[in-house]
Amino acid sequence: MLIYKIFRRPEWDALVAQGETLGAPVDLADGYIHFSTAQQVMDTAARHFARESDLVLVACDALRLGAALKWEASRGGDLFPHLYRSLRIEDVSWDTSLPLGATGHIFPEALI
């Protein structure tokens, strides 16, 4: 199962350059890296990145993240994947730009 993380371009560039990250400021504050499922990621983008255009959508295989990945209740009682370790570049299955269109972010067709 793939899970998804949205990064701002400078956050993504830092991950690529350093090989790992503890996440965005919200992740650092909460003590884990926030991920979303395919069913959750569009709502995550709309709620937390509504007006941001230079974003990167990252997909990771949940099984590869191992025991450090916890499923915890969050928005609306839904279970969200939270990673309790650094995210390493080798954890990333694929990445793509997440542009902002006239009606919201433009996701890859596979997620729509």
C-alpha positions in Angstrom: 0.0 0.0 0.0 1.3 3.4 -0.9 1.0 6.3 1.5 1.6 10.0 0.6 3.4 13.0 2.0 3.1 16.5 0.6 6.3 18.6 0.8 6.9 22.2 0.0 9.7 22.4 -2.6 12.4 23.6 -0.2 11.6 20.7 2.2 11.8 18.2 -0.6 15.1 19.7 -1.9 16.5 19.4 1.6 15.5 15.7 1.8 17.1 15.1 -1.5 20.3 16.9 -0.6 20.6 15.4 2.9 19.2 12.0 2.3 16.7 12.1 5.1 14.4 14.4 7.0 12.4 14.6 10.2 9.7 16.5 8.1 8.1 19.9 7.9 7.7 22.2 10.9 4.3 20.6 11.8 6.0 17.2 11.8 8.8 18.4 14.1 6.2 20.0 16.4 4.1 16.8 16.6 7.1 14.4 16.9 6.2 12.3 13.8 5.9 12.7 10.0 2.4 13.1 8.8 1.3 10.9 5.9 -2.1 10.4 4.2 -3.7 7.5 2.3 -4.8 7.8 -1.3 -8.3 8.5 0.0 -7.1 11.2 2.4 -4.4 13.1 0.5 -6.6 15.4 -1.6 -8.4 16.6 1.5 -5.0 17.1 3.2 -3.9 19.2 0.3 -7.1 21.3 0.4 -6.9 21.8 4.2 -3.2 22.4 4.8 -1.8 23.6 1.4 -4.8 25.4 -0.2 -3.0 28.3 -1.7 0.5 26.7 -2.1 1.7 26.0 -5.6 5.2 24.7 -5.5 4.6 21.3 -3.8 5.9 17.8 -4.3 3.8 14.7 -3.8 5.8 11.8 -2.4 4.7 8.2 -2.4 6.1 5.6 0.0 5.4 1.9 0.5 3.9 1.5 4.0 5.4 -1.9 4.4 8.9 -0.6 3.8 8.6 1.9 6.6 8.3 -1.0 9.1 7.3 -0.7 12.8 8.0 3.0 12.9 4.8 3.6 11.0 1.8 3.9 13.3 -1.9 4.2 12.3 -3.5 6.8 14.6 -6.9 8.4 14.7 -6.9 12.0 13.5 -9.3 14.2 11.4 -12.8 12.8 11.7 -11.6 9.7 13.6 -9.9 8.4 10.4 -6.7 6.4 10.9 -3.7 8.3 9.4 -0.2 6.9 8.9 2.4 8.6 11.1 6.1 7.9 10.8 8.1 7.9 14.0 11.6 8.1 12.5 13.3 10.1 9.8 12.1 9.6 6.3 15.0 8.5 4.1 15.3 9.2 0.4 15.4 5.4 -0.2 12.0 5.2 1.4 10.5 7.1 -1.5 8.8 5.0 -4.2 8.2 8.0 -6.5 7.7 11.8 -6.4 5.9 14.3 -8.7 5.1 18.0 -8.7 1.7 18.9 -7.3 0.7 22.0 -9.2 -2.1 24.3 -8.1 -4.9 24.7 -10.7 -7.9 27.0 -10.8 -10.0 24.6 -8.7 -7.3 23.1 -6.5 -4.3 20.9 -6.7 -3.8 18.7 -9.8 -3.2 15.1 -8.6 -1.9 12.3 -10.8 -4.7 10.4 -12.5 -3.9 7.3 -10.5 -5.1 9.0 -7.3 -8.3 10.6 -8.7 
